[in-house]
Amino acid sequence: MTRSDEVRAEFAGFLRSRRARLRPSDVGLPEGARRRVAGLRREEVAQLAGVGLTWYTWLEQGRPIAASAQVVAAIARALRLSDDERDHLFALADLPVPDREARLCVGATHLDLLEKLLPYPAAVQTARFDIRAYNRAYRYLFDDLDEMPAERRNCAVLLFTDTEWQRSHVDLDHAQRRIAARLRAAYGRHHEEPSWQRFVADLEEESPRFAELWRLGDVGGERNASKHLVHARVGELHLEMSSLWIDDGLGSRVVWFSPRDAETAARLERLAAENPAEALISAVA
């Protein structure tokens, strides 16, 4: 048996075991007559997932067929898989593991960390650069982030479309090239997901500069980087940007900016002290 045969067999066995643990009442179906086997029937899972019975049967038999991310996601929902189980199913199907739901990206411990990192600007971001939570210093690092609609709080979107974010970067071209390359690297793990496809298409339409860089196909990693900003109120900021993934699926990370000199450290203190009556932490609901 080859390695691919083994993986297909494990994928099939996992489907069967998850199906066997469910009762019809768990998924809103009537119990009906006595069943000869435990759990749901194959036709019930296929119906719930919106896939053909023959196709689903082949998957449970470990046949050499390829299932798309959309099909695997639908089956995961039908089988009421947890996030960890869904990720495991995607991995067995040799598909990019999708991001966790945004509402799961930020926990109380992450918010506590953002507060403790003050006066350093810090935020929790997704792999797609959606900004899910941030401390007061990060809120005012470019502009008042709280004043922006939640759906616009994305580093890539703002760096290519927002004049305040663009004006703050001393080397805007380098920053745009870097984030486009990092976004493409993440896109490789999520290219079959409709939400990622829409995100890239919308940004290409909104920003000709992004469309130009995206066509180049450059790929960049998550290495730490220096950042030189000019803040409208506190002046020049020489920063070192660092990040740390906070889940196994590379769906969320903490990003923070530390000062590279004493003047920047003092200016970050001033930035974090602005509007002391405001909350120390902001989070997207």
C-alpha positions in Angstrom: 0.0 0.0 0.0 1.4 3.4 -1.0 1.4 6.5 1.2 -1.4 8.0 -0.8 -3.5 4.8 -0.3 -2.9 5.0 3.4 -4.0 8.6 3.5 -7.2 7.8 1.5 -7.9 4.9 3.9 -7.5 7.2 6.9 -9.7 9.8 5.3 -12.4 7.2 4.6 -12.1 5.8 8.1 -12.4 9.2 9.7 -15.6 9.9 7.8 -17.1 6.6 8.8 -16.2 7.1 12.5 -17.7 10.7 12.5 -20.9 9.5 10.8 -21.3 6.6 13.3 -21.2 8.8 16.3 -24.2 11.0 15.2 -27.8 10.3 15.8 -30.6 11.6 13.5 -31.8 13.9 16.2 -28.3 15.5 16.4 -28.8 16.9 12.9 -32.5 17.6 13.0 -33.7 14.4 11.3 -36.5 12.0 12.7 -35.2 8.8 14.3 -37.5 6.7 12.2 -37.5 2.9 12.2 -34.9 0.8 14.0 -31.5 1.1 12.3 -29.2 -1.8 11.5 -26.1 0.3 12.1 -25.2 3.0 14.6 -25.2 6.6 13.4 -26.4 8.3 10.3 -26.9 6.6 7.0 -24.6 7.6 4.1 -27.6 9.0 2.2 -28.4 11.2 5.1 -24.9 12.7 5.3 -24.9 13.2 1.5 -28.2 14.9 1.7 -27.1 17.2 4.5 -23.9 18.1 2.7 -25.6 18.6 -0.7 -23.4 16.0 -2.5 -24.3 12.9 -4.5 -24.7 9.6 -2.6 -22.4 7.8 -5.0 -19.7 10.4 -4.7 -19.9 10.4 -0.9 -19.9 6.6 -0.8 -16.7 6.6 -2.9 -15.1 8.9 -0.4 -16.0 6.6 2.5 -14.6 3.7 0.4 -11.3 5.5 0.0 -11.5 5.5 -3.8 -8.9 7.6 -5.6 -11.1 10.7 -6.3 -10.3 14.3 -5.4 -12.8 16.3 -3.3 -12.8 20.1 -3.5 -12.5 22.4 -0.5 -16.1 23.3 -0.9 -17.2 19.7 -0.8 -15.0 18.8 2.2 -16.3 21.9 4.1 -19.9 20.9 3.4 -19.3 17.4 4.7 -17.6 18.8 7.8 -20.6 20.8 8.5 -23.0 17.9 7.9 -21.0 15.7 10.3 -20.9 18.5 12.9 -17.1 18.4 13.1 -15.3 20.6 15.6 -12.7 23.0 14.3 -9.9 20.6 15.1 -11.7 17.7 13.4 -12.4 19.8 10.3 -8.8 20.8 10.0 -7.8 17.2 10.3 -10.2 16.3 7.5 -8.8 19.0 5.3 -5.3 17.8 5.9 -6.2 14.2 5.1 -7.8 15.5 1.8 -4.5 17.3 1.0 -6.3 20.6 1.0 -5.2 24.0 2.6 -6.6 24.2 6.1 -9.1 27.1 6.2 -8.9 29.9 8.8 -10.9 29.5 11.9 -14.0 31.6 12.2 -13.1 35.2 13.0 -15.0 35.2 16.3 -12.6 32.4 17.4 -9.4 34.3 16.5 -9.2 36.4 19.7 -9.5 35.1 23.3 -9.2 36.8 26.7 -5.6 35.8 27.0 -4.8 37.5 23.7 -6.5 40.7 24.8 -4.6 40.6 28.1 -1.3 40.2 26.1 -2.1 43.3 23.9 -2.7 45.4 27.0 0.6 44.2 28.7 2.5 45.0 25.5 1.7 48.7 25.9 3.2 51.2 25.1 4.3 49.0 22.1 1.6 49.0 19.4 0.3 45.5 19.1 -2.6 43.7 17.3 -4.1 40.3 16.5 -4.4 39.7 12.8 -5.6 36.9 10.6 -3.4 35.3 7.9 -5.2 37.7 5.5 -4.2 40.7 7.6 -7.7 41.4 9.0 -7.2 43.3 12.2 -9.3 41.6 14.9 -8.0 43.3 18.1 -5.5 46.0 19.0 -4.2 48.1 21.8 -4.4 51.9 22.1 -0.9 52.5 20.7 -1.8 50.5 17.6 -5.1 52.2 17.3 -3.4 55.6 16.8 -0.3 54.3 15.0 -1.5 55.5 11.6 -4.9 57.0 12.1 -7.8 56.4 14.5 -8.5 52.7 13.6 -11.7 52.8 15.7 -13.2 55.3 13.3 -12.9 53.0 10.3 -15.6 50.4 9.5 -14.8 47.0 10.8 -14.7 45.5 7.3 -12.0 48.0 6.3 -9.6 47.1 9.2 -7.2 45.1 7.1 -3.5 46.0 6.7 -3.3 45.2 3.0 -6.5 47.1 2.2 -5.4 50.1 4.1 -1.9 50.1 2.8 -3.1 50.1 -0.8 -6.2 52.4 -0.4 -5.9 54.7 2.6 -4.0 57.9 2.2 -3.1 58.3 5.9 -1.6 54.8 6.0 0.3 55.5 2.8 1.6 58.9 3.9 2.9 57.4 7.2 5.3 55.0 5.4 8.6 56.5 4.5 9.3 53.7 2.0 5.7 53.0 0.8 6.9 51.0 -2.3 8.8 48.6 -0.1 6.0 48.2 2.3 3.4 47.5 -0.4 5.7 45.0 -2.2 6.3 43.2 1.1 2.7 42.9 2.1 1.6 41.8 -1.4 4.3 39.0 -1.3 3.3 37.9 2.2 -0.4 37.9 1.2 0.5 35.7 -1.8 2.3 33.3 0.4 -0.7 32.9 2.6 -3.0 32.7 -0.4 -1.2 29.5 -1.4 -2.7 27.8 1.6 -6.2 29.2 0.9 -6.5 29.6 -2.9 -9.6 27.3 -3.1 -11.6 29.3 -0.5 -14.2 31.7 -2.1 -13.7 34.3 0.7 -10.0 34.6 -0.2 -10.7 34.7 -3.9 -13.2 37.5 -3.4 -10.8 39.4 -1.2 -8.0 39.4 -3.8 -10.3 40.2 -6.7 -11.9 43.1 -4.8 -8.5 44.5 -3.8 -7.2 44.2 -7.4 -10.2 46.2 -8.6 -9.9 48.8 -5.9 -6.1 49.3 -6.2 -4.3 49.2 -9.6 -1.0 49.2 -7.7 -2.0 46.0 -5.8 -3.1 44.4 -9.1 0.2 45.3 -10.6 2.2 43.7 -7.7 -0.1 40.7 -7.6 0.6 39.9 -11.2 4.3 39.8 -10.5 3.7 36.7 -8.4 6.4 37.5 -5.7 6.2 35.4 -2.5 7.5 36.5 0.9 7.7 35.0 4.3 6.9 36.1 7.9 10.4 37.3 8.8 10.6 40.2 11.3 11.2 43.6 9.6 12.2 47.2 10.2 9.6 49.8 9.7 10.1 53.6 9.3 7.0 55.7 9.9 6.3 59.4 10.2 3.4 60.0 12.6 1.4 63.2 12.1 1.5 64.1 15.8 4.5 62.4 17.5 7.0 62.4 14.6 9.4 59.7 13.2 9.1 56.2 14.5 11.9 53.6 13.9 10.4 50.3 14.7 11.1 46.6 14.6 8.0 44.6 13.6 7.6 41.1 15.0 4.9 38.5 14.8 4.0 35.2 16.4 1.3 32.7 15.3 -1.1 31.9 18.1 -2.8 28.8 16.6 -1.6 25.6 14.9 -3.5 26.4 11.7 -1.6 29.6 11.0 -4.9 31.5 11.1 -4.1 34.2 13.7 -1.0 36.0 14.9 0.0 38.6 17.3 2.0 41.5 15.7 3.8 44.1 17.7 6.2 47.0 17.0 9.2 47.6 19.3 11.3 50.8 19.3 14.8 50.8 17.7 16.0 53.9 19.5 15.3 55.9 22.6 13.5 58.7 20.7 11.0 56.2 19.3 10.5 54.7 22.7 9.5 58.1 24.1 7.2 58.8 21.2 5.4 55.4 21.6 4.9 56.4 25.3 3.2 59.6 24.1 1.1 57.7 21.5 -0.1 55.1 24.1 -1.1 57.9 26.5 -3.3 59.7 24.0 -7.0 60.0 25.0 -6.5 58.3 28.4 -10.3 58.1 28.8 -10.6 55.7 25.9 -10.3 51.9 26.3 -6.9 50.3 26.3 -8.1 47.5 23.9 -10.4 47.5 20.9 -11.8 44.3 19.3 -13.9 43.5 16.3 -17.2 42.0 17.5 
